């Protein structure tokens, strides 16, 4: 499967990112690419059982901090507010709606489109979405140190949500996407590695709060996820300017939701 990628706010009132997955000719690809917030087309391949010749078009769908406001707006509806995993459910609704709209617009049968969500962990539904985003030229996968996907503009402040496979469309021609280079400054790698080691150790405690007792009687044990946030912030500092971090870092409420609910 050749992968392309797009970021949007998962709000169907705007141009849906999944629309890019059904482009069949180059002129239409370029037009829709211009309408997306962050476009990417790919030349890499991952294993596929798509079209008869073994190739198919796939699109990596993700979001930036722009997801948060429309998600919060949706949560005001009583039904959505009662969902067990509200964000995952919201993502599924928006991505599926965008795929259905795109299928109607380009006369593609929904049976020919497969959607794999990154939060699905059942056998047969798991996809290496970070690897797919790397192949697509969408986000560099730092597989050696932080294990984060790093976007050229948004840094590590992205979430990869779904892989949409259009089995009846051929992938873009090779050579349309430039491979991403490691954006992390070499001098920062040792520090990031040390922070990741602390994060992994804290995760092993299995508790919401770190098992380490504070030396100051008035201090409070920090949440077990705080070392993970420090590592992500360190990666951001190693590849983004202060202005970029201020603009693209998830808001505090969004950060708490992601880390506390996982």
Phi, psi and omega in degrees: 000126172274137188250142167238168181214156178206146173251144173208183180265011181056035178246116186289353175285340175258181179295117184288135181297330183292344178303328181295341184285350183245019177283129184254338181232159188297322181295321179289323176302312183295322180296314183286327175303321182292337181272347181274155179293309179227109181264157171199134174241159193231161176237346183286167180227142171234165185302139183211151171237037187286254184291173185301328180269009177086006180239152179200161177274136176227151180230129174272127182248131179214184179217160171254196177296346181296343178294330196297314183296311177296327176295316178297322177297317179296329182290349178287342176286132184305318183296314180295325182293339182266000183290145182294316177238080189299320182289317178299319179294320178298315179300314181298316180299313185289318180293314180298321178295320179294320178295316179298318179296318180293321178299318178295318184294328185244018174053047177249134179291133176302337179293341180266007180238127177249135180240121178248122181263140185292339180273356176276126184239011178286151177305135182089349180247350182283134175232148177278076190290329176294320178295319178298318179294325178294313179298324181288348185078019183271318181208133181288130178268111176275082186279352184261329188241291186269338184061028177256154171268128189239116180276146182301330180255313187271355180061221181277002183270063177221163171228130178265124193251319188204157172240117182257118182252120178258101192289341184262002179246141178280151178289162175300156180295147177302150178094003182271349181232130178276133180298140180277141175267158178299118184273352185280130178299130183306323182292346182266353188294319181298316180297316179297318179299320179294319178294321178295322178297319177294321180296315180297320179296319180292325179296328180293344179292331177075009181246159177293329178245149179299144180284344180294131181275133179293142179284332178273120181303333183271352180275163182239138178302135183282157177300148184294339181275350184301320177299328177293321178293321178298319179296318178295318178297323179294320177297316179300316181295334182275353182220001181229154174280165178301322180294318178295319179297315180299324183281323193249347179297140177303146176292162185300320180296320178293319178298313180300319180298313183293318186276322182284332184271359182256000000 
